[in-house]
C-alpha cells in the first residue's frame, strides 16, 4: 500500500479518540461557547505520528498499535468520566450517548482483532463489520433523531430580535397572511426559528401556531362585538384575518371562546 494511504488511515484512526472525547465533554457542558485552546493538545499524537510515518515507514506498525492503545484509554476515561456518571440528562440523549459509546467500543474491538490477527481475509471481514456497525448507528439516529437544538436553545434572544418578532405579530399583523408557517415567518423577518419559538413561548406562553390562531380569533372577536358587523358573513371575517378554511376557523374559535362565532356575536349584542 502507498505510504500516503497508510498515513491517511492513521490520521483517521488516531483522531477517533479525541473526537469522541470532545463530543462527550462538550455535550455535558451545553453552555460552552468557546473551544479551549488547550484541547488542541489532543491532536499532538496524530500530528507527530503522521510526521514520523512520513519520514520513515518503520514506524507504521508501532503507530497503529499506539492508535489502539490511545482509543482504549479514551473510551475507558469517557465511560468512567461521562457515561457512567450521567443520570440527570434527558433520557433520549443519555440513550444516544450509550449507543455512540457502544458503537465506538465495537469498532475498537474490530480494530484490535485486525491488528493482532493480520490476515487479508480478516481485514476484509473487519471492513464489512465496521461498515455494519456504523450503518447501525446511522439507522438508529435516523429512527430516533436526537434533539441537537437543545444546546442552541439556551441562547437568549437579543432585545432587537424580540422587538422585531413582537412588532411583526402585534403591529404588522403578519398572522393575517393565509397559511403562514414558522419557517416562512422566520425567513420574512430574518430571525432563526428557534429564537422565534423561545420569544413566543416566553411572551405568550403558547406555541407559534397557537399564537397565530389566538391573534386571529382576537381580531374576529373585536369585529363580532361591533354591531355594524351583524350583516357581515362570519366566514369572510375568518378569511380576512388569515384562516384558509371554515373548519379550521370554527375549531379554533370554539377552542378560544367555548362558543360558536354566531353564539358569541348574539351574546355580545345582547350584553350591549
Residue, then its C-alpha position, 0 to 999 in steps of 0.5 A: x500500500x502507498x505510504x500516503x494511504x497508510x498515513x491517511x488511515x492513521x490520521x483517521x484512526x488516531x483522531x477517533x479518540x479525541x473526537x469522541x472525547x470532545x463530543x462527550x465533554x462538550x455535550x455535558x457542558x451545553x453552555x460552552x461557547x468557546x473551544x479551549x485552546x488547550x484541547x488542541x493538545x489532543x491532536x499532538x499524537x496524530x500530528x507527530x505520528x503522521x510526521x514520523x510515518x512520513x519520514x520513515x515507514x518503520x514506524x507504521x506498525x508501532x503507530x497503529x498499535x499506539x492508535x489502539x492503545x490511545x482509543x482504549x484509554x479514551x473510551x475507558x476515561x469517557x465511560x468512567x468520566x461521562x457515561x457512567x456518571x450521567x443520570x440527570x440528562x434527558x433520557x433520549x440523549x443519555x440513550x444516544x450517548x450509550x449507543x455512540x459509546x457502544x458503537x465506538x467500543x465495537x469498532x475498537x474491538x474490530x480494530x484490535x482483532x485486525x491488528x493482532x490477527x493480520x490476515x487479508x481475509x480478516x481485514x476484509x471481514x473487519x471492513x464489512x463489520x465496521x461498515x455494519x456497525x456504523x450503518x447501525x448507528x446511522x439507522x438508529x439516529x435516523x429512527x430516533x433523531x436526537x434533539x441537537x437544538x437543545x444546546x442552541x436553545x439556551x441562547x437568549x434572544x437579543x432585545x432587537x430580535x424580540x422587538x422585531x418578532x413582537x412588532x411583526x405579530x402585534x403591529x404588522x399583523x403578519x398572522x393575517x397572511x393565509x397559511x403562514x408557517x414558522x419557517x416562512x415567518x422566520x425567513x420574512x423577518x430574518x430571525x432563526x426559528x428557534x429564537x422565534x419559538x423561545x420569544x413566543x413561548x416566553x411572551x405568550x406562553x403558547x406555541x407559534x401556531x397557537x399564537x397565530x390562531x389566538x391573534x386571529x380569533x382576537x381580531x374576529x372577536x373585536x369585529x363580532x362585538x361591533x354591531x355594524x358587523x351583524x350583516x357581515x358573513x362570519x366566514x369572510x371575517x375568518x378569511x380576512x384575518x388569515x384562516x384558509x378554511x371554515x373548519x379550521x376557523x370554527x375549531x379554533x374559535x370554539x377552542x378560544x371562546x367555548x362558543x360558536x362565532x354566531x353564539x358569541x356575536x348574539x351574546x355580545x349584542x345582547x350584553x350591549 
